[in-house]
Amino acid sequence: MLTWIVIASGGALGCMARHGVNRLVHQEWPLIRFPAATVLVNIVGCGVIGALAGLIASGQLPMRTQWREFVFVGMLGGFTTFSTFGLDTITLLRTGDVIQAFSNVLIQVVGGLAAVYAGLELFEKLGAVR
């Protein structure tokens, strides 16, 4: 039961952070049709998960199972929005914005994978330097 509470607590924080980013982006750029908030949280979330995984793999950040569940499953699961990414992309396609839809896929998939790789490499190497 504790695991579920830990994950739900982290998820609540991640969801609130996600909503905050969405509101901020839409306040700053109210007329933009491109799903910039979704791009931002997905790339940031991928970078954070890569960095944390690198720190853990290098031994710099020992993390107990419940903290991993809180951060990885809860917070990052609530923060990143890959399901919203899918809906945004399909909505763009259905409204005829094919270039925007494919741009969205390319930016988020390539950007997200690059962010995970960069985070892992950076923080694993930092651990090796010590």
PyMOL CGO cylinders between C-alpha atoms (Angstrom):
from pymol import cmd
from pymol.cgo import CYLINDER

trace = [
    CYLINDER, 0.00, 0.00, 0.00, 2.86, 2.38, 0.79, 0.3, 1, 1, 1, 1, 1, 1,
    CYLINDER, 2.86, 2.38, 0.79, 4.18, 2.05, -2.77, 0.3, 1, 1, 1, 1, 1, 1,
    CYLINDER, 4.18, 2.05, -2.77, 0.87, 3.27, -4.17, 0.3, 1, 1, 1, 1, 1, 1,
    CYLINDER, 0.87, 3.27, -4.17, 0.85, 6.26, -1.83, 0.3, 1, 1, 1, 1, 1, 1,
    CYLINDER, 0.85, 6.26, -1.83, 4.45, 7.10, -2.75, 0.3, 1, 1, 1, 1, 1, 1,
    CYLINDER, 4.45, 7.10, -2.75, 3.69, 6.94, -6.48, 0.3, 1, 1, 1, 1, 1, 1,
    CYLINDER, 3.69, 6.94, -6.48, 0.44, 8.90, -6.14, 0.3, 1, 1, 1, 1, 1, 1,
    CYLINDER, 0.44, 8.90, -6.14, 2.18, 11.63, -4.12, 0.3, 1, 1, 1, 1, 1, 1,
    CYLINDER, 2.18, 11.63, -4.12, 4.94, 11.98, -6.70, 0.3, 1, 1, 1, 1, 1, 1,
    CYLINDER, 4.94, 11.98, -6.70, 2.37, 11.91, -9.50, 0.3, 1, 1, 1, 1, 1, 1,
    CYLINDER, 2.37, 11.91, -9.50, 0.41, 14.73, -7.90, 0.3, 1, 1, 1, 1, 1, 1,
    CYLINDER, 0.41, 14.73, -7.90, 3.53, 16.90, -7.77, 0.3, 1, 1, 1, 1, 1, 1,
    CYLINDER, 3.53, 16.90, -7.77, 4.47, 16.02, -11.34, 0.3, 1, 1, 1, 1, 1, 1,
    CYLINDER, 4.47, 16.02, -11.34, 0.96, 16.80, -12.59, 0.3, 1, 1, 1, 1, 1, 1,
    CYLINDER, 0.96, 16.80, -12.59, 0.96, 20.17, -10.85, 0.3, 1, 1, 1, 1, 1, 1,
    CYLINDER, 0.96, 20.17, -10.85, 4.35, 21.01, -12.34, 0.3, 1, 1, 1, 1, 1, 1,
    CYLINDER, 4.35, 21.01, -12.34, 3.10, 19.97, -15.78, 0.3, 1, 1, 1, 1, 1, 1,
    CYLINDER, 3.10, 19.97, -15.78, 0.04, 22.18, -15.43, 0.3, 1, 1, 1, 1, 1, 1,
    CYLINDER, 0.04, 22.18, -15.43, 2.25, 25.07, -14.32, 0.3, 1, 1, 1, 1, 1, 1,
    CYLINDER, 2.25, 25.07, -14.32, 4.44, 24.75, -17.41, 0.3, 1, 1, 1, 1, 1, 1,
    CYLINDER, 4.44, 24.75, -17.41, 1.35, 24.57, -19.63, 0.3, 1, 1, 1, 1, 1, 1,
    CYLINDER, 1.35, 24.57, -19.63, -0.13, 27.74, -18.10, 0.3, 1, 1, 1, 1, 1, 1,
    CYLINDER, -0.13, 27.74, -18.10, 3.19, 29.58, -18.34, 0.3, 1, 1, 1, 1, 1, 1,
    CYLINDER, 3.19, 29.58, -18.34, 3.74, 28.71, -22.00, 0.3, 1, 1, 1, 1, 1, 1,
    CYLINDER, 3.74, 28.71, -22.00, 0.18, 29.65, -22.94, 0.3, 1, 1, 1, 1, 1, 1,
    CYLINDER, 0.18, 29.65, -22.94, 0.45, 32.95, -21.05, 0.3, 1, 1, 1, 1, 1, 1,
    CYLINDER, 0.45, 32.95, -21.05, 3.70, 33.82, -22.82, 0.3, 1, 1, 1, 1, 1, 1,
    CYLINDER, 3.70, 33.82, -22.82, 2.61, 32.67, -26.30, 0.3, 1, 1, 1, 1, 1, 1,
    CYLINDER, 2.61, 32.67, -26.30, -1.21, 32.67, -26.35, 0.3, 1, 1, 1, 1, 1, 1,
    CYLINDER, -1.21, 32.67, -26.35, -1.56, 32.46, -30.15, 0.3, 1, 1, 1, 1, 1, 1,
    CYLINDER, -1.56, 32.46, -30.15, 0.84, 29.60, -30.81, 0.3, 1, 1, 1, 1, 1, 1,
    CYLINDER, 0.84, 29.60, -30.81, -0.80, 26.49, -32.28, 0.3, 1, 1, 1, 1, 1, 1,
    CYLINDER, -0.80, 26.49, -32.28, 2.27, 24.27, -31.93, 0.3, 1, 1, 1, 1, 1, 1,
    CYLINDER, 2.27, 24.27, -31.93, 2.20, 22.19, -28.70, 0.3, 1, 1, 1, 1, 1, 1,
    CYLINDER, 2.20, 22.19, -28.70, 5.25, 23.95, -27.20, 0.3, 1, 1, 1, 1, 1, 1,
    CYLINDER, 5.25, 23.95, -27.20, 4.35, 23.15, -23.58, 0.3, 1, 1, 1, 1, 1, 1,
    CYLINDER, 4.35, 23.15, -23.58, 4.17, 19.44, -24.38, 0.3, 1, 1, 1, 1, 1, 1,
    CYLINDER, 4.17, 19.44, -24.38, 7.51, 19.60, -26.19, 0.3, 1, 1, 1, 1, 1, 1,
    CYLINDER, 7.51, 19.60, -26.19, 9.08, 21.42, -23.26, 0.3, 1, 1, 1, 1, 1, 1,
    CYLINDER, 9.08, 21.42, -23.26, 7.93, 19.01, -20.55, 0.3, 1, 1, 1, 1, 1, 1,
    CYLINDER, 7.93, 19.01, -20.55, 8.78, 15.93, -22.60, 0.3, 1, 1, 1, 1, 1, 1,
    CYLINDER, 8.78, 15.93, -22.60, 12.32, 17.08, -23.36, 0.3, 1, 1, 1, 1, 1, 1,
    CYLINDER, 12.32, 17.08, -23.36, 12.93, 18.38, -19.83, 0.3, 1, 1, 1, 1, 1, 1,
    CYLINDER, 12.93, 18.38, -19.83, 11.45, 15.17, -18.37, 0.3, 1, 1, 1, 1, 1, 1,
    CYLINDER, 11.45, 15.17, -18.37, 13.65, 13.03, -20.62, 0.3, 1, 1, 1, 1, 1, 1,
    CYLINDER, 13.65, 13.03, -20.62, 16.71, 15.08, -19.64, 0.3, 1, 1, 1, 1, 1, 1,
    CYLINDER, 16.71, 15.08, -19.64, 15.93, 14.73, -15.94, 0.3, 1, 1, 1, 1, 1, 1,
    CYLINDER, 15.93, 14.73, -15.94, 15.34, 10.98, -16.16, 0.3, 1, 1, 1, 1, 1, 1,
    CYLINDER, 15.34, 10.98, -16.16, 18.58, 10.58, -18.11, 0.3, 1, 1, 1, 1, 1, 1,
    CYLINDER, 18.58, 10.58, -18.11, 20.54, 12.66, -15.59, 0.3, 1, 1, 1, 1, 1, 1,
    CYLINDER, 20.54, 12.66, -15.59, 19.11, 10.78, -12.61, 0.3, 1, 1, 1, 1, 1, 1,
    CYLINDER, 19.11, 10.78, -12.61, 19.73, 7.41, -14.26, 0.3, 1, 1, 1, 1, 1, 1,
    CYLINDER, 19.73, 7.41, -14.26, 23.31, 8.48, -14.95, 0.3, 1, 1, 1, 1, 1, 1,
    CYLINDER, 23.31, 8.48, -14.95, 23.85, 9.58, -11.36, 0.3, 1, 1, 1, 1, 1, 1,
    CYLINDER, 23.85, 9.58, -11.36, 22.41, 6.32, -10.05, 0.3, 1, 1, 1, 1, 1, 1,
    CYLINDER, 22.41, 6.32, -10.05, 24.38, 4.18, -12.53, 0.3, 1, 1, 1, 1, 1, 1,
    CYLINDER, 24.38, 4.18, -12.53, 27.62, 5.97, -11.63, 0.3, 1, 1, 1, 1, 1, 1,
    CYLINDER, 27.62, 5.97, -11.63, 27.05, 5.44, -7.92, 0.3, 1, 1, 1, 1, 1, 1,
    CYLINDER, 27.05, 5.44, -7.92, 26.85, 9.17, -7.20, 0.3, 1, 1, 1, 1, 1, 1,
    CYLINDER, 26.85, 9.17, -7.20, 23.21, 9.03, -6.20, 0.3, 1, 1, 1, 1, 1, 1,
    CYLINDER, 23.21, 9.03, -6.20, 22.21, 6.01, -4.20, 0.3, 1, 1, 1, 1, 1, 1,
    CYLINDER, 22.21, 6.01, -4.20, 18.43, 5.92, -4.23, 0.3, 1, 1, 1, 1, 1, 1,
    CYLINDER, 18.43, 5.92, -4.23, 16.18, 3.60, -2.29, 0.3, 1, 1, 1, 1, 1, 1,
    CYLINDER, 16.18, 3.60, -2.29, 13.42, 1.79, -4.17, 0.3, 1, 1, 1, 1, 1, 1,
    CYLINDER, 13.42, 1.79, -4.17, 10.63, 3.93, -2.74, 0.3, 1, 1, 1, 1, 1, 1,
    CYLINDER, 10.63, 3.93, -2.74, 12.41, 7.15, -3.75, 0.3, 1, 1, 1, 1, 1, 1,
    CYLINDER, 12.41, 7.15, -3.75, 12.92, 5.79, -7.26, 0.3, 1, 1, 1, 1, 1, 1,
    CYLINDER, 12.92, 5.79, -7.26, 9.22, 5.01, -7.46, 0.3, 1, 1, 1, 1, 1, 1,
    CYLINDER, 9.22, 5.01, -7.46, 8.35, 8.47, -6.14, 0.3, 1, 1, 1, 1, 1, 1,
    CYLINDER, 8.35, 8.47, -6.14, 10.59, 10.26, -8.64, 0.3, 1, 1, 1, 1, 1, 1,
    CYLINDER, 10.59, 10.26, -8.64, 10.59, 8.06, -11.75, 0.3, 1, 1, 1, 1, 1, 1,
    CYLINDER, 10.59, 8.06, -11.75, 7.08, 6.60, -11.72, 0.3, 1, 1, 1, 1, 1, 1,
    CYLINDER, 7.08, 6.60, -11.72, 5.30, 9.32, -9.77, 0.3, 1, 1, 1, 1, 1, 1,
    CYLINDER, 5.30, 9.32, -9.77, 6.84, 12.73, -10.41, 0.3, 1, 1, 1, 1, 1, 1,
    CYLINDER, 6.84, 12.73, -10.41, 8.26, 12.16, -13.89, 0.3, 1, 1, 1, 1, 1, 1,
    CYLINDER, 8.26, 12.16, -13.89, 5.28, 10.02, -14.90, 0.3, 1, 1, 1, 1, 1, 1,
    CYLINDER, 5.28, 10.02, -14.90, 2.94, 12.83, -13.88, 0.3, 1, 1, 1, 1, 1, 1,
    CYLINDER, 2.94, 12.83, -13.88, 5.13, 15.54, -15.41, 0.3, 1, 1, 1, 1, 1, 1,
    CYLINDER, 5.13, 15.54, -15.41, 5.88, 14.14, -18.84, 0.3, 1, 1, 1, 1, 1, 1,
    CYLINDER, 5.88, 14.14, -18.84, 3.03, 13.95, -21.24, 0.3, 1, 1, 1, 1, 1, 1,
    CYLINDER, 3.03, 13.95, -21.24, 3.63, 11.39, -23.90, 0.3, 1, 1, 1, 1, 1, 1,
    CYLINDER, 3.63, 11.39, -23.90, -0.06, 10.59, -24.06, 0.3, 1, 1, 1, 1, 1, 1,
    CYLINDER, -0.06, 10.59, -24.06, -0.74, 14.27, -24.67, 0.3, 1, 1, 1, 1, 1, 1,
    CYLINDER, -0.74, 14.27, -24.67, 1.98, 14.18, -27.31, 0.3, 1, 1, 1, 1, 1, 1,
    CYLINDER, 1.98, 14.18, -27.31, 0.02, 11.49, -29.15, 0.3, 1, 1, 1, 1, 1, 1,
    CYLINDER, 0.02, 11.49, -29.15, -3.25, 13.39, -28.90, 0.3, 1, 1, 1, 1, 1, 1,
    CYLINDER, -3.25, 13.39, -28.90, -1.61, 16.67, -30.00, 0.3, 1, 1, 1, 1, 1, 1,
    CYLINDER, -1.61, 16.67, -30.00, -0.05, 14.96, -33.01, 0.3, 1, 1, 1, 1, 1, 1,
    CYLINDER, -0.05, 14.96, -33.01, -3.27, 13.26, -34.10, 0.3, 1, 1, 1, 1, 1, 1,
    CYLINDER, -3.27, 13.26, -34.10, -5.22, 16.51, -33.59, 0.3, 1, 1, 1, 1, 1, 1,
    CYLINDER, -5.22, 16.51, -33.59, -2.74, 18.36, -35.79, 0.3, 1, 1, 1, 1, 1, 1,
    CYLINDER, -2.74, 18.36, -35.79, -3.09, 15.66, -38.46, 0.3, 1, 1, 1, 1, 1, 1,
    CYLINDER, -3.09, 15.66, -38.46, -6.89, 15.70, -38.28, 0.3, 1, 1, 1, 1, 1, 1,
    CYLINDER, -6.89, 15.70, -38.28, -6.97, 19.48, -38.70, 0.3, 1, 1, 1, 1, 1, 1,
    CYLINDER, -6.97, 19.48, -38.70, -4.72, 19.27, -41.74, 0.3, 1, 1, 1, 1, 1, 1,
    CYLINDER, -4.72, 19.27, -41.74, -1.53, 20.56, -40.11, 0.3, 1, 1, 1, 1, 1, 1,
    CYLINDER, -1.53, 20.56, -40.11, 0.60, 17.72, -41.47, 0.3, 1, 1, 1, 1, 1, 1,
    CYLINDER, 0.60, 17.72, -41.47, 3.89, 19.63, -41.34, 0.3, 1, 1, 1, 1, 1, 1,
    CYLINDER, 3.89, 19.63, -41.34, 3.23, 20.69, -37.74, 0.3, 1, 1, 1, 1, 1, 1,
    CYLINDER, 3.23, 20.69, -37.74, 2.32, 17.10, -36.82, 0.3, 1, 1, 1, 1, 1, 1,
    CYLINDER, 2.32, 17.10, -36.82, 5.49, 15.63, -38.28, 0.3, 1, 1, 1, 1, 1, 1,
    CYLINDER, 5.49, 15.63, -38.28, 7.57, 18.46, -36.81, 0.3, 1, 1, 1, 1, 1, 1,
    CYLINDER, 7.57, 18.46, -36.81, 6.06, 17.67, -33.42, 0.3, 1, 1, 1, 1, 1, 1,
    CYLINDER, 6.06, 17.67, -33.42, 6.99, 13.98, -33.73, 0.3, 1, 1, 1, 1, 1, 1,
    CYLINDER, 6.99, 13.98, -33.73, 10.51, 14.72, -34.96, 0.3, 1, 1, 1, 1, 1, 1,
    CYLINDER, 10.51, 14.72, -34.96, 11.28, 17.35, -32.32, 0.3, 1, 1, 1, 1, 1, 1,
    CYLINDER, 11.28, 17.35, -32.32, 9.89, 15.36, -29.41, 0.3, 1, 1, 1, 1, 1, 1,
    CYLINDER, 9.89, 15.36, -29.41, 11.23, 11.93, -30.30, 0.3, 1, 1, 1, 1, 1, 1,
    CYLINDER, 11.23, 11.93, -30.30, 14.68, 13.05, -31.41, 0.3, 1, 1, 1, 1, 1, 1,
    CYLINDER, 14.68, 13.05, -31.41, 14.89, 15.77, -28.75, 0.3, 1, 1, 1, 1, 1, 1,
    CYLINDER, 14.89, 15.77, -28.75, 13.72, 13.42, -25.99, 0.3, 1, 1, 1, 1, 1, 1,
    CYLINDER, 13.72, 13.42, -25.99, 16.11, 10.64, -26.94, 0.3, 1, 1, 1, 1, 1, 1,
    CYLINDER, 16.11, 10.64, -26.94, 18.97, 13.14, -27.24, 0.3, 1, 1, 1, 1, 1, 1,
    CYLINDER, 18.97, 13.14, -27.24, 18.13, 14.55, -23.80, 0.3, 1, 1, 1, 1, 1, 1,
    CYLINDER, 18.13, 14.55, -23.80, 18.10, 11.07, -22.20, 0.3, 1, 1, 1, 1, 1, 1,
    CYLINDER, 18.10, 11.07, -22.20, 21.42, 10.23, -23.86, 0.3, 1, 1, 1, 1, 1, 1,
    CYLINDER, 21.42, 10.23, -23.86, 22.99, 13.56, -22.86, 0.3, 1, 1, 1, 1, 1, 1,
    CYLINDER, 22.99, 13.56, -22.86, 21.84, 13.22, -19.26, 0.3, 1, 1, 1, 1, 1, 1,
    CYLINDER, 21.84, 13.22, -19.26, 23.12, 9.67, -18.97, 0.3, 1, 1, 1, 1, 1, 1,
    CYLINDER, 23.12, 9.67, -18.97, 26.46, 10.46, -20.58, 0.3, 1, 1, 1, 1, 1, 1,
    CYLINDER, 26.46, 10.46, -20.58, 27.03, 13.67, -18.65, 0.3, 1, 1, 1, 1, 1, 1,
    CYLINDER, 27.03, 13.67, -18.65, 26.24, 12.33, -15.23, 0.3, 1, 1, 1, 1, 1, 1,
    CYLINDER, 26.24, 12.33, -15.23, 27.87, 8.93, -15.74, 0.3, 1, 1, 1, 1, 1, 1,
    CYLINDER, 27.87, 8.93, -15.74, 31.05, 10.68, -16.86, 0.3, 1, 1, 1, 1, 1, 1,
    CYLINDER, 31.05, 10.68, -16.86, 30.89, 13.07, -13.91, 0.3, 1, 1, 1, 1, 1, 1,
    CYLINDER, 30.89, 13.07, -13.91, 30.80, 10.02, -11.67, 0.3, 1, 1, 1, 1, 1, 1,
    CYLINDER, 30.80, 10.02, -11.67, 33.80, 8.50, -13.44, 0.3, 1, 1, 1, 1, 1, 1,
    CYLINDER, 33.80, 8.50, -13.44, 35.82, 11.71, -12.99, 0.3, 1, 1, 1, 1, 1, 1,
    CYLINDER, 35.82, 11.71, -12.99, 35.53, 11.63, -9.21, 0.3, 1, 1, 1, 1, 1, 1,
]
cmd.load_cgo(trace, "trace")
